[in-house]
Amino acid sequence: MSQWQGLSVLTPHGSYDGTCGYCKGALGSEYKSFGTRAERLTCADYQAMLDRGWRRSGKFLYLPDN
């Protein structure tokens, strides 16, 4: 068994600005987020991130900073 098994592996992507695809340019549709890609994520680490406000889209996780 590898010493790294059971650890989460994340690749940070940094902060970025964007607009909401659902709002279509409406007032307040701009946002700021910090994102990271999860190559491997344990259940405990994922739950801890969710508890701190992180959201997920596939392997990409982001923390909204509105």
WOMOUR-V674395 format. One record per backbone hydrogen bond with DSSP energy under -0.5 kcal/mol. NH is the residue of the N-H (numbers start at 0). CO is the residue of the C=O. If there is no record, write none. Layout:
nh	co
NH	CO
NH	CO
This chain:
nh	co
4	1
6	3
8	39
10	36
11	9
12	34
13	34
15	32
17	30
19	28
23	19
24	19
25	22
28	25
30	17
32	15
33	62
34	13
35	60
36	10
37	58
38	8
38	36
39	8
45	41
46	42
47	43
48	44
49	45
50	46
51	47
51	48
52	49
53	48
54	61
56	59
59	56
60	35
61	54
62	33
63	52
63	61
64	31
